């Protein structure tokens, strides 16, 4: 297993063919610089993953978080507001959602 797989990251979407049709980037959103795969992980893991990796992208770049825990639909926008990052959009996937977050500082 590679370090990327252990940390739950993937190359920018679409990384899996089954995600391509439903990803936020495919729906016309900005292309992500980094994709975090939190599918199958419960709250608060998607937020922890995002907080841990947001400094891996430059200011103004977008991170895509893939999650299927219903709490992520409220937690990710709330975290963005709390930390002053921009919540760009959410898009439905066949399983879960794709959330786009733009780093503000």
N, C-alpha and C positions, 0 to 999 in steps of 0.2 A: 504494500500500500504506500502511495506517495504521500509526501507531506501535504500536498494540496487536498488529497482525498481525506486525510485525517482531519484537516481543519474545516471541511465542509465547503470548499470553494470549487468553482468550476470556471473555465474560460467564459468570456462574455456570451450571453445567449445568442442564438439558440444552440445550446450544447447537446440537448437531447432532441431527437426528431419529434417526440410526442409533445414537447413543450413549445416547439417552434410556432405552431399556429396560434397559441394563446398567450404568448409572452407579451409583456408591455412594449418591448422594443419592436416586435413584429406588428403591433397595433398602432405604430406611428409615434411612440415615445422616443426620447433620446436614447441612443445606444449606451448600454452600461459599460463602464470600464472594468467592472468586477462583478461577478455573480456569486452570491452566497446561497448555498443549497441547505435550507433548514427544513426541507420536507420531511415529515415524520418526527419532527422534534417539537416538544411542547414548550409553552411559555415557562420561563423567560429566555430560553435558548436563542430564538431568532434575534432578540434585542441584544443579547450578550455577544452574539456573533457579529452583528452590525457594529456595536460599540468597539469591539476588538479590532475590526478591520477597516474602519472608516478612514483612518490616517494612511491607509495603503494607496489611496487615490488622491490625486491633486485636488486642490480647492476648485470647485465648479464642476468636477466630474461626477458621474452618476454611478451608484451601486444598485444592483438589482438583488432583492432578497426574495427567494422562493420559499413560501411557507404554506402549510395546510392547517395549522392550528387556528381555530376561529378567533382566538384572542389577539392574534397578530393584526387583524383588521382594525382594531382600536389601539393596540399597543404601539405599532410602528408610527402612525401619525402623531400620537401623544409624545413619544420619545423625540421625534423630530422637532416638535414645538418646544419641548423642554430644553433641548440641546441647541436650538436655533439652526437646525439644518432644514433644508427644503424637502417636504414630502411632495414628490412630483405627481405620482399617480399609482393606482392599483388596477390590475387587470386580472380577470378570471382566467384560470388555467383549467385543463381537464381535471386535475386534482390540485386544489389549493389556489393560491394567488401569486402574482408577481407584483412586488412593490418596488418602486423606483425612488431613491433618495439621493438628493444632490448635496454634496459636501459644501458647507458655507464658510468654514474657517479652518 
